[in-house]
Amino acid sequence: MKAGLFDNRFREDTTLYRDSETGLPLALGMWHLMKPRQDGMWRLVDPQGSETPLETRDTFAAYRTMLNAYEAWYHALPVKKVYFIGAAAEMLGKVKIGTSQDVPGRLRQLQTGSPEKLQILATVEGDASLEDHYHRRFRLQRRHGEWFVINRAILEEIEKLAAPAVHGAAL
């Protein structure tokens, strides 16, 4: 899961710079505002260091623009997911329970070492703590590393997690 929208996890330096007149923050995550002295117009600096002129002298308008840009950037970040990957033909075989921001890419990596055709059986938004929850919950089925023998409980969890995607696709 993503950390909170307005946390400072993307900044090494958590010092919050503020506009002296309004008290508004001039930095949010790796986004920040600059006001060059020549024209007095605000500029927005993105995480890559690119400057965008905002064509405004109004601090509140500049701040709203920075906030909107940060929110759009944040919501576009990859989301970590817990995945269940296994061989569909062998629903009584083994399943790997892990986390990745790129589940299809992880499937490709796992496929290179598997004699069986693997597929993504289910995913759910979550991080290592949710993955650990599943590992503890299904600990008696663990065979090696993150691979588990599929039993009724694991199959029911896969079906529960996969159901919303199936129903959503049918709409």
Sequence and secondary structure as in RCSB ss.txt:
>XXXX:A:sequence
MKAGLFDNRFREDTTLYRDSETGLPLALGMWHLMKPRQDGMWRLVDPQGSETPLETRDTFAAYRTMLNAYEAWYH
ALPVKKVYFIGAAAEMLGKVKIGTSQDVPGRLRQLQTGSPEKLQILATVEGDASLEDHYHRRFRLQRRHGEWFVI
NRAILEEIEKLAAPAVHGAAL
>XXXX:A:secstr
    TT  TT S     B TTT  BSEETTEEEE  TTT   EEE TT  EEE     HHHHHHHHHHHHHHHHH
TS   EEEEEEEGGGTTSEEEEEEES HHHHHHHHHTT SS EEEEEEEE  HHHHHHHHHHTGGGEEETTEEE 
 HHHHHHHHHHHHHHHHHHH 
